[in-house]
């Protein structure tokens, strides 16, 4: 079995791009997470282990930095720059999320770094990219979602926009950053020449709008969520939560299984939605049709739990699925059969943390997670690897250039 163990990555990213390095680290790459003496801001972002805020307790930090090594280094000081350059000479990839121009101001631009390492792949992940009228704007996941168009898309009719949970803009930027980085690395291995990757999170979000941009381009129609456009389509409550159903189309064979199910269950009103006009998409989109269907269907779903509705719907060829909450996901028999969740013991916490596992299974490259590094955990080890003596390391520590 092989891994990415021959690849070294310097990871100077935080919440904007931290997941990029994790994707490489969990496949065995030597990912060194570099922090300033103030610490990665993500360390102070909740939720926290056992609800106790602290530098080592952020669950978001622990998740995004699994399998990485950690070093604390002040690159604003001359001695810190010298350490950074020595590390650059050993690296294949640099991932960072500094504001555009920050490294240039420190004298550490890509043009300068590639002189030390011509094969370096430098990936910069920022809200709006390195150039353009927005490039210096500060942003959060919410504002990137808004300016990328996904915030407005996640709503119905005249409802206010809805924010997708889980910092999806940051994740989109990180994943596009990982894809671009591996392509650039492949090219560098073939040609010996690295390159600079300018990753815009706004562009990453805009890429994920399905066909909304084409609707505007071709029809001048502003698309929104279609989950309530017609009867038999969208979110409906049930006994223990919600289900999502997509029973739609003008083909009678697509619609018929649903009213047939309700008839067999003796649901009051099922004969109404069994009438021929209900086979028409146009009819089901009328406001009165949606009202009538919801009243009839919910009288049935509210008597049953989502697992029953899911299993029986699937048996009948109906596109119905439960909407899982976090408890459902953790207890899901399919994910647990595949041993998706991984539990790690953290010495610094004195306890265990459960993590989402591998998003893919590869035949020849193993996936494995190890605990995220404590603050400065590997500083001494990494500096020794690039030639610093114990005395030099102690001196740098005393001067505040590093933390060990």
Protein Blocks (a to p, Z undefined) as FASTA:
>chain_A
ZZfklpccddfbdfeoplmmmmmmmnopacdddddfkopfklmcccdehhiacfklcmkl
mmmmgoiacddddfkbmklmmmmmmmmmmpmbdcdfbdehklmmnopafklmmmmmmmbc
cddddfkojbdjklmpccdfklmmmmnommmmncghjbccdddehilmlmmmmmmmmmmm
mmmmmmmmmnopacdddddfklmmmmmnojmmmmmmmnopacddfklmbghiacdddfkl
caddddedjbfklmmmmmmmmmmnopghklmmmpmklmpmklmmpmklmmmmmmmmmmmm
mmpcfklmmmmmmmnopacdddddfklmmmpmklmmnomaccdddfklopacdddddfbd
cfklccdddddddehklmmmmmmmnopafklmmmmmmnopacZZ
